[in-house]
């Protein structure tokens, strides 16, 4: 019997190749495979799409992210967080009951992939994705990955699975010369290359795949087992250490960072392969390794000025235009301007000099204003998209016209991501902002008139490949929830949680509005608002989209009342929906202020958020997503 993950991935690949017109199995074989996967409860049969990027292929073992420790700059120098590291180290030594020499390696600022061999033959190359599943990128990276692999001293069986966890990078100097003016940093560029649907072999050939960890049938192996393979011949570890060497090691890597061929953002400290399986993994990261993050580098540069970009709420967000400067191995030309009040109060016009650093080594942010601009900051009076008069309260610069084309364009783009409409970019959606109130109207129009020549009014050639992709994206929408429809109507400050409670109120179920803005709740009680929402739902149903009406859950002795915060992704769950499905109908999501709330489920037990403080004050149990599933999962 083949591994289930292999059958699931073969099924998904067969769907893609069928749409491409080059099927890899007969219809009868595909139907038989689909029937088997349904019989064992596989979720992959529910995935819908036509392109590789639409599908999530399954990793043989979870590809978890590393736990992290951030070293910090202080007035007295650098805080290397020695106590935190020694606590982490000694806890694991207690488990092992013996001393070990740790291994260290650069933390590459690239994109993680999993190279999978079955029976020694290359099977799949997957992006990390959610940790449990990723995108198929064989066609992007096989240029430097061998078709076969050997494991020294082990004769691989046909069912043996070898996973080689790798980082995909590009040489920093090469990137700066060729792509630095166009892309913010190497990591973002590499991600775009390996996820692109285009035939971009030239760009793929410029990438490097660096092997880091080796797994055979779920067990960790030393790189020495693979030394006879060209792909993994290099020892990617640069130094070994004991705990007393900790600061010296980090400083050695800090110096290495200045001249290293690839961009680095820290150091990975690992226990050797021989004890990793003994230490194991928790629900979100391996127990046998930790990433020590460098202090973000700072740079000083003048401003060329700033540009304003409208958001979906109508607020204009400034982006600072920097005189190009080198920062953490890349050329930086833009930085966040936060809000317009920040620009005015700090005089961040042309000629101002600022100190910037990369937040998390990715997004440039202003650390301090060294020299303010001499220029007076002019406050715009009218919206460039709709010419409506703008308001400025000292912090936020707003266009309050709900029919503003710029604002609607952002709403269309945001909501297309919200319901995972794939294959349509924000530039395409911008063209529809002139005629459509929200994404619901665009969905209905596309399913009724999108095949006509009227489409050319919006910059899409009738009958073209882009036209076909546009229609497919909307025709693939089969089901929306009542709450999702409300969100798609783009009411300000209305997210899915509030929308779901409004849906409960409209359909006669119990609604919990604790913790939500009372004025917004009152707005939804207005009969005209309710009628407008119901009219939208009817229009969706008329074009063949099912709108799921919420069903009142039965409260039993097993019922669990929880508030969820943060993301379940670090714990291996792609979405909160996937997480809740593992718990079942006994899970009831409520506000942290609800009298029924029993648990606050979080992705960070050290968070200082208001929800954490509220839970601590009320004695509500605080747990991670992983711990909650371990305790209550089906």
C-alpha positions in Angstrom: 0.0 0.0 0.0 1.4 3.4 -0.9 1.6 6.2 1.6 -1.6 8.2 1.9 0.2 11.4 1.3 1.6 10.0 -2.0 -1.9 9.0 -3.2 -3.3 12.4 -2.2 -0.6 14.2 -4.1 -0.9 12.0 -7.1 -4.7 12.7 -7.1 -4.1 16.5 -7.0 -1.4 16.3 -9.7 -3.8 14.3 -11.9 -6.4 17.1 -11.7 -3.9 19.7 -12.7 -2.5 17.7 -15.7 -6.1 16.9 -16.8 -6.9 20.6 -17.1 -3.6 21.1 -18.9 -4.6 18.5 -21.5 -1.9 16.0 -20.6 -3.6 13.5 -18.3 -1.4 11.1 -16.3 -4.1 8.5 -15.7 -7.3 7.3 -17.3 -10.7 8.5 -16.1 -11.4 5.1 -14.6 -8.1 5.2 -12.6 -8.9 8.7 -11.4 -12.4 7.8 -10.3 -11.1 4.8 -8.5 -8.5 6.9 -6.7 -11.0 9.6 -5.8 -13.4 6.9 -4.4 -10.7 5.5 -2.2 -9.6 8.9 -0.9 -13.2 9.7 0.0 -13.6 6.3 1.8 -10.6 7.1 4.1 -11.8 10.7 4.8 -9.1 12.6 2.8 -9.8 16.3 2.6 -7.9 16.8 -0.7 -10.9 15.6 -2.7 -12.6 18.9 -1.7 -9.9 21.1 -3.3 -11.1 23.1 -6.3 -9.0 24.7 -9.0 -7.3 24.4 -12.4 -3.7 25.4 -11.7 -0.9 24.1 -9.5 -1.0 27.2 -7.4 -4.7 26.4 -6.6 -3.8 23.2 -4.7 -2.2 22.3 -1.4 -0.1 19.2 -1.7 0.6 17.2 1.5 4.0 17.0 3.3 4.9 13.5 4.5 5.7 15.0 7.9 4.8 18.5 9.2 7.2 21.2 8.1 7.2 23.4 11.2 8.7 26.8 11.7 11.5 27.3 14.2 11.0 28.8 17.6 12.7 32.2 17.7 14.7 34.5 20.1 15.2 38.1 19.1 18.4 39.7 20.3 18.0 43.4 21.0 19.9 46.7 20.8 20.1 48.5 24.2 21.7 51.8 25.4 24.6 49.7 26.8 25.2 47.6 23.6 23.5 44.4 22.6 21.4 42.1 24.7 22.1 38.6 23.4 19.3 37.1 25.5 21.8 34.7 27.2 19.5 33.7 30.0 16.7 32.8 27.6 19.1 30.6 25.5 20.6 28.8 28.5 17.1 28.1 29.8 16.1 26.6 26.4 19.4 24.6 26.3 19.3 23.3 29.8 15.7 22.1 29.6 16.6 19.9 26.7 19.8 18.6 28.4 17.6 17.5 31.3 15.5 15.5 28.8 18.5 13.9 27.2 20.4 13.2 30.4 23.8 13.9 28.8 25.9 16.6 27.4 25.9 17.2 23.6 27.7 19.6 21.3 25.3 21.8 19.5 25.5 22.6 15.8 25.1 26.1 14.3 24.3 27.3 10.8 23.3 30.5 9.1 19.6 31.4 9.1 19.1 32.1 5.4 16.5 34.8 4.6 14.9 32.8 1.8 12.0 30.5 1.1 11.6 27.0 2.6 10.9 24.0 0.4 10.6 20.3 1.0 12.3 18.0 -1.5 10.7 14.6 -1.4 12.1 11.3 -2.7 10.2 8.0 -2.7 12.3 4.9 -3.1 15.3 7.1 -3.9 13.5 8.8 -6.8 12.5 12.4 -6.9 8.7 12.7 -6.2 7.8 16.3 -5.3 9.2 19.7 -4.4 6.8 21.6 -2.2 6.8 25.0 -0.6 6.4 25.1 3.1 2.9 26.5 2.8 0.8 25.9 6.0 3.4 23.5 7.4 1.1 20.5 6.6 0.7 21.2 2.9 2.3 23.4 0.3 2.4 24.3 -3.4 4.0 22.0 -6.0 7.1 23.6 -7.6 8.9 20.8 -9.3 8.8 22.7 -12.6 10.7 25.6 -11.0 13.5 24.0 -9.0 14.5 20.6 -10.6 17.4 22.4 -12.5 19.7 21.7 -9.5 18.1 18.8 -7.7 19.0 15.2 -8.8 16.4 12.8 -9.9 17.7 10.1 -7.5 19.2 10.1 -4.0 21.3 7.6 -2.0 21.5 7.1 1.7 24.8 5.7 2.9 24.5 2.2 4.4 20.8 2.0 3.8 19.2 0.3 0.8 16.0 2.2 0.1 12.8 0.3 -0.4 10.2 1.5 -2.9 8.0 2.9 -0.1 10.8 4.7 1.8 10.3 8.5 2.0 13.3 10.8 2.2 12.6 14.5 2.9 15.3 17.1 2.5 14.3 20.4 4.0 15.9 23.2 2.0 16.0 27.0 1.7 15.8 28.7 -1.7 17.9 31.8 -2.0 19.5 34.1 -4.5 23.0 35.8 -4.3 22.6 39.2 -2.7 25.0 41.1 -5.0 23.4 39.6 -8.1 19.9 40.4 -6.8 20.9 44.0 -6.1 22.4 44.6 -9.5 19.6 43.0 -11.5 16.4 43.2 -9.5 17.1 45.6 -6.6 15.2 48.6 -8.1 12.1 46.5 -8.7 11.7 44.3 -5.6 11.9 45.1 -1.9 14.2 42.2 -0.9 15.6 38.9 -2.1 13.1 36.8 -0.1 10.1 38.4 -1.7 11.6 38.1 -5.2 12.4 34.4 -4.7 8.9 33.7 -3.5 7.5 35.4 -6.6 9.7 33.4 -8.9 8.9 29.9 -7.5 5.2 30.6 -7.2 4.8 32.2 -10.6 2.5 30.6 -13.2 4.7 32.0 -15.9 7.4 30.1 -17.8 10.4 31.8 -16.1 13.2 29.3 -16.4 15.8 32.0 -16.7 14.9 33.4 -13.3 14.6 30.0 -11.8 18.1 29.1 -12.9 19.4 32.1 -11.0 18.2 30.6 -7.7 20.1 28.3 -5.3 18.6 25.4 -3.3 20.5 24.9 0.0 19.8 21.6 1.8 19.5 21.9 5.6 17.8 18.9 7.3 17.4 15.3 6.3 14.5 13.0 7.2 14.0 9.3 6.4 10.5 7.9 7.1 9.9 10.5 9.7 13.3 10.1 11.5 16.1 12.7 11.4 19.4 11.7 9.8 22.8 13.4 9.8 23.9 15.0 6.5 26.8 12.5 6.5 24.3 9.8 5.3 24.0 11.7 2.1 27.7 12.7 1.5 27.9 10.7 -1.8 25.2 12.9 -3.4 26.3 16.1 -5.2 23.2 17.9 -4.0 24.0 17.4 -0.3 27.7 17.0 -0.3 28.3 20.3 1.5 28.3 20.5 5.2 25.9 23.4 5.8 27.0 23.8 9.4 29.8 26.3 9.9 30.6 25.9 13.6 29.9 23.6 16.6 29.4 25.0 20.1 28.8 24.4 23.8 26.6 26.8 25.7 29.6 28.8 27.0 30.4 29.8 23.4 27.0 31.2 22.7 27.8 35.0 22.5 31.0 34.4 20.6 29.2 32.2 18.1 26.4 34.8 17.5 29.0 37.6 17.1 30.9 35.4 14.6 27.8 35.1 12.5 27.1 38.8 12.8 30.5 39.5 11.2 29.9 36.8 8.6 26.6 38.5 7.7 28.5 41.6 6.3 30.1 39.7 3.5 28.1 36.5 3.1 27.0 35.5 -0.4 23.3 35.2 0.7 21.1 37.3 2.9 21.1 36.2 6.5 18.7 37.2 9.3 20.0 35.1 12.2 21.6 31.9 13.4 20.1 28.5 13.8 21.3 26.5 16.8 20.4 22.8 16.6 20.9 19.6 18.6 22.6 16.9 16.5 20.5 14.7 14.3 21.0 11.6 16.6 19.0 13.1 19.4 16.4 15.1 17.5 13.8 12.3 17.5 14.2 12.0 21.2 13.5 15.7 21.8 10.7 15.6 19.2 8.4 18.5 18.3 5.5 20.4 19.9 2.4 21.5 18.0 4.1 24.5 16.3 7.9 24.1 16.2 10.8 21.5 16.7 12.1 21.1 20.2 15.6 20.5 18.9 16.4 23.8 17.2 16.0 27.6 17.8 16.5 30.6 15.5 18.4 33.5 17.1 17.4 36.6 15.2 19.9 39.4 14.5 19.2 42.9 15.7 17.7 44.6 12.6 20.3 46.8 10.9 19.8 50.5 10.8 20.6 53.0 8.1 20.4 56.7 7.7 19.0 58.3 4.5 17.2 61.5 3.2 13.6 61.4 1.9 12.6 62.2 -1.6 9.1 62.8 -0.2 6.1 60.5 0.2 3.2 59.1 -1.8 -0.4 58.5 -0.6 -2.4 55.3 -1.2 -6.1 55.0 -0.5 -7.2 51.9 1.5 -10.5 50.1 1.6 -11.8 52.2 4.5 -11.1 55.4 2.6 -8.0 56.3 4.7 -4.9 57.4 2.9 -1.7 55.7 4.0 1.6 57.4 3.2 4.6 55.5 1.9 8.0 57.3 2.3 10.2 57.6 -0.8 13.8 57.1 0.4 17.0 58.1 -1.3 18.2 54.5 -2.0 20.3 53.1 0.8 21.8 49.7 1.6 20.2 47.9 4.6 20.6 44.3 5.7 22.0 43.3 2.3 19.4 45.0 0.1 18.8 48.4 -1.5 15.8 50.0 0.3 13.8 52.8 -1.4 10.5 52.8 0.5 9.4 52.7 4.1 6.1 52.8 6.0 4.7 56.2 6.8 2.1 54.9 9.2 -0.6 57.6 8.9 -0.8 61.2 7.5 -0.7 62.7 11.0 2.7 61.0 11.5 4.0 62.7 8.4 2.7 66.1 9.4 3.8 65.9 13.1 7.3 64.7 12.2 7.8 67.0 9.1 8.6 64.1 6.8 8.7 65.9 3.6 11.5 66.1 0.9 14.9 66.5 2.5 14.1 65.1 5.9 16.7 62.7 7.2 15.6 59.5 8.9 17.1 56.4 10.5 15.4 53.2 9.3 15.5 49.5 10.2 13.7 46.5 8.9 11.0 45.2 11.1 11.6 41.5 11.4 14.3 42.1 8.8 11.6 42.5 6.1 9.6 45.8 6.2 11.6 49.0 6.5 10.3 51.3 9.3 11.4 54.7 10.6 13.3 54.4 13.9 13.9 58.1 14.4 13.7 61.5 12.6 17.2 62.9 12.6 16.5 66.1 10.6 12.9 67.3 9.9 12.1 68.7 6.5 12.2 72.4 5.9 9.2 72.1 3.5 5.7 72.7 4.7 3.6 69.6 4.5 0.6 70.4 2.3 -2.6 68.7 3.4 -4.6 67.4 0.4 -8.1 68.8 0.2 -9.7 66.6 -2.4 -9.6 62.9 -3.2 -7.6 62.1 -6.4 -9.9 59.2 -7.3 -13.3 60.8 -6.9 -12.6 64.5 -6.2 -14.6 64.4 -2.9 -13.5 66.7 -0.1 -11.2 65.0 2.3 -11.3 65.2 6.1 -8.2 65.3 8.4 -8.5 64.9 12.2 -4.9 65.4 12.9 -4.1 61.6 12.5 -6.2 60.1 9.7 -6.7 61.6 6.2 -10.0 60.2 4.9 -12.2 60.1 1.8 -15.7 59.4 3.2 -17.3 58.9 -0.2 -18.4 55.2 -0.1 -18.7 55.2 -3.9 -15.1 56.4 -4.4 -13.5 54.3 -7.2 -10.1 54.1 -5.4 -11.7 52.9 -2.2 -13.9 50.3 -4.0 -10.9 49.0 -6.0 -9.1 48.2 -2.7 -12.3 46.6 -1.3 -12.6 44.4 -4.4 -9.0 43.3 -4.1 -9.2 42.6 -0.4 -12.5 40.7 -0.6 -11.3 38.6 -3.5 -8.5 37.4 -1.2 -11.0 37.0 1.7 -12.9 34.3 -0.2 -9.8 33.0 -2.0 -10.6 34.0 -5.6 -7.4 32.9 -7.3 -6.0 34.0 -10.6 -7.2 37.6 -10.6 -4.9 40.4 -9.6 -5.8 43.8 -8.0 -4.9 45.6 -11.3 -7.6 43.7 -13.1 -10.2 44.4 -10.4 -9.4 48.1 -10.4 -11.1 48.4 -13.8 -14.4 47.3 -12.3 -14.5 49.8 -9.5 -16.3 52.4 -11.7 -19.5 50.4 -12.1 -19.7 48.0 -9.2 -20.7 48.7 -5.6 -19.0 45.6 -4.1 -17.7 42.2 -4.9 -21.2 40.6 -4.6 -22.4 42.7 -7.6 -19.3 41.8 -9.6 -19.8 38.1 -8.9 -23.4 38.3 -10.1 -22.6 40.3 -13.2 -19.7 38.0 -14.2 -21.9 34.9 -13.9 -24.6 36.5 -16.1 -22.9 38.9 -18.5 -19.2 38.1 -18.2 -19.1 36.0 -21.4 -20.4 38.9 -23.5 -18.4 41.5 -25.4 -19.2 43.9 -22.5 -16.2 42.5 -20.7 -13.9 44.5 -23.1 -15.0 47.7 -21.4 -13.0 46.6 -18.4 -9.7 46.0 -20.3 -10.2 42.2 -20.9 -10.2 41.0 -24.5 -13.3 38.9 -25.2 -12.3 35.2 -25.8 -8.7 35.7 -24.7 -6.9 33.4 -22.2 -7.1 36.1 -19.6 -10.9 36.3 -20.2 -11.1 32.5 -19.7 -9.2 32.7 -16.4 -11.3 35.6 -15.2 -14.6 33.7 -15.9 -13.2 30.5 -14.3 -12.2 32.3 -11.1 -15.8 33.5 -10.5 -17.5 30.3 -11.8 -15.5 28.3 -9.3 -17.4 30.0 -6.5 -20.0 27.4 -5.4 -20.8 28.2 -1.7 -20.7 31.3 0.5 -21.8 31.6 4.1 -24.3 34.2 5.1 -21.6 36.0 7.1 -19.2 36.0 4.2 -21.8 37.8 2.1 -22.1 40.5 4.7 -18.3 41.0 4.8 -18.2 41.2 0.9 -20.5 44.2 1.2 -17.6 46.1 2.7 -19.2 47.8 5.8 -16.5 49.6 7.7 -15.1 47.8 10.7 -17.2 44.7 10.0 -15.2 41.5 10.1 -16.3 37.9 9.8 -17.0 37.4 13.6 -19.4 40.3 13.7 -20.9 39.4 10.4 -21.6 35.8 11.6 -23.5 37.2 14.6 -25.5 39.5 12.4 -26.3 36.4 10.3 -27.5 34.6 13.4 -29.7 37.6 14.3 -31.3 37.7 10.8 -32.0 34.0 10.8 -33.5 33.7 14.2 -30.5 32.2 16.0 -29.0 33.4 19.2 -26.5 36.3 18.5 -23.6 37.2 20.8 -22.6 40.9 20.2 -20.5 41.1 23.4 -17.3 43.1 22.6 -18.6 44.6 19.3 -19.2 48.2 18.6 -22.8 49.0 19.7 -23.3 51.6 17.0 -22.5 49.1 14.3 -24.7 46.5 15.8 -27.6 49.0 15.9 -27.0 49.8 12.2 -27.6 46.2 11.3 -30.9 46.3 13.2 -32.2 48.8 10.7 -34.8 47.2 8.4 -33.4 48.9 5.3 -29.9 47.4 6.0 -31.4 44.0 6.6 -33.4 44.2 3.4 -30.3 45.3 1.4 -28.3 42.3 2.7 -31.1 39.9 1.9 -31.4 41.3 -1.6 -27.7 40.6 -2.2 -28.2 37.0 -1.0 -31.1 36.5 -3.3 -29.0 37.8 -6.3 -26.3 35.3 -5.5 -28.7 32.4 -5.2 -30.2 33.5 -8.6 -26.9 32.8 -10.3 -26.4 29.4 -8.7 -24.3 30.2 -5.6 -25.4 28.4 -2.5 -25.6 30.7 0.6 -25.3 28.7 3.8 -27.6 29.8 6.5 -26.2 29.4 10.1 -27.7 26.6 12.1 -28.3 27.0 15.8 -25.9 24.7 17.6 -27.4 22.5 20.3 -25.8 23.2 23.7 -24.8 20.0 25.5 -22.7 19.1 28.5 -19.7 18.7 26.0 -20.1 22.2 24.5 -16.9 24.3 24.6 -17.1 28.1 24.5 -13.9 29.7 23.3 -12.5 33.0 22.0 -9.7 32.6 19.3 -7.0 35.1 18.7 -3.9 35.1 16.4 -3.4 32.5 13.7 -3.5 28.7 13.9 -0.9 28.4 11.0 2.2 28.1 13.3 0.5 25.0 14.7 -0.1 23.2 11.4 -3.6 24.4 10.7 -4.0 26.2 7.4 -7.1 28.2 8.6 -9.3 28.6 11.6 -11.9 26.6 9.7 -9.6 23.6 9.5 -8.8 24.0 13.2 -12.5 24.1 14.2 -13.3 21.1 12.1 -10.9 19.0 14.2 -12.9 19.9 17.4 -16.4 19.4 15.9 -19.8 20.8 16.7 -19.0 21.1 20.4 -16.9 24.2 19.7 -18.7 27.5 20.1 -16.8 30.7 19.3 -17.8 33.7 21.6 -16.3 37.0 22.6 -13.7 37.2 25.3 -16.2 39.4 27.2 -18.9 36.8 27.0 -20.0 35.3 30.4 -19.9 31.8 28.8 -16.2 32.0 27.6 -14.1 29.1 29.0 -10.9 29.3 26.9 -8.8 31.9 25.1 -7.0 30.1 22.3 -3.9 31.9 21.1 -0.8 31.6 19.0 1.4 33.4 21.6 1.2 32.6 25.3 3.5 35.6 26.0 1.2 38.2 24.2 0.3 41.3 26.1 -2.9 41.9 24.1 -6.1 43.2 25.7 -7.7 39.8 25.2 -4.9 38.1 27.2 -5.3 40.6 30.0 -9.1 40.2 30.0 -8.7 36.4 30.1 -6.3 36.6 33.0 -8.5 39.0 34.9 -11.6 36.8 34.4 -9.8 33.5 35.1 -10.4 32.2 31.6 -8.0 29.4 30.7 -5.4 30.4 28.1 -4.1 27.7 25.7 -2.4 27.4 22.3 -4.2 26.0 19.2 -2.0 22.9 19.4 -2.7 22.2 23.1 -6.4 22.7 22.6 -6.6 20.2 19.7 -4.5 17.7 21.7 -7.0 17.9 24.5 -10.3 18.2 22.7 -9.7 17.1 19.1 -11.8 14.3 17.6 
